[in-house]
Amino acid sequence: MLAAAAEAFARHGFKETRVREICAKAKANLGAVSHYFGTKEALYREVLVMAHRQLVDGERVPEISPGDDPRTALRNWVHFALRLFLLRGAAHPYAGRLFARELRDPTAALDELVAEVMLPVRRSLERVIAALLGDFDEPGLRGQCANFVLALCVMHEQGQEVLRRIGYPAPRTETGLIPLADAITEFALGGMGRIRDLGDRPLRS
């Protein structure tokens, strides 16, 4: 049932998907959705969160520990994110398509996805950034820096067709990820280093 629902929701989106189609694909009784999930909305929430949890659970989210070099920790986190988006995503195609549809037409299920799957991953990045910012760390600046690092990683998945057409194809191997992860890391470190050098907080909200 969940596999059939994931395929249908990824293809048509939440609003256009019919419960009848899901049940037919799953070779289940029409009342199966109501019996097991209660509503179409609850089934969709389960599918959306499950698809992304399976994607993330296959990788250990990098964490920074006392005594760790925060620069190395950032490089590890960026490499983790690129591997998630560019390598593991291919093995979980429904996750990307479901998320793309969810961004275009958000549902209440997005809140659950953010809280259960996305925020824990983001918090691990914010802890690394806090260590890098040192005395300049504060929530607004830390959040902005996390946004920028995430954007640099996500664009290579979300914008890969455009990037390929202008001569920057996304890497598809572990070896190919390393130069990109290093470049993004050095770029981010340069920006945060500049903040410390200037002695101000230009991104503070």
Buried (B, 14 or more C-beta within 10 A) or exposed (E): BBEBBBBBBBBEBBEEBEBEBBBEBBEBEEEBBBEEBEEBEBBBBBBBBBBBBBBBEEBEBBEBEEEBEBBEBBBBBBBBBBBBBBBBBEEBEBBBBBBEBBEEEEBEBBEBBEEBBBEEBBEBBBBBBBBBBEEBBBEEBBBBBBEBBBEBBEBBBBEBEEBEEEEEEBBEEEEBBBEBBEEBBBEBBEEBEEBEEEEEBEBEE
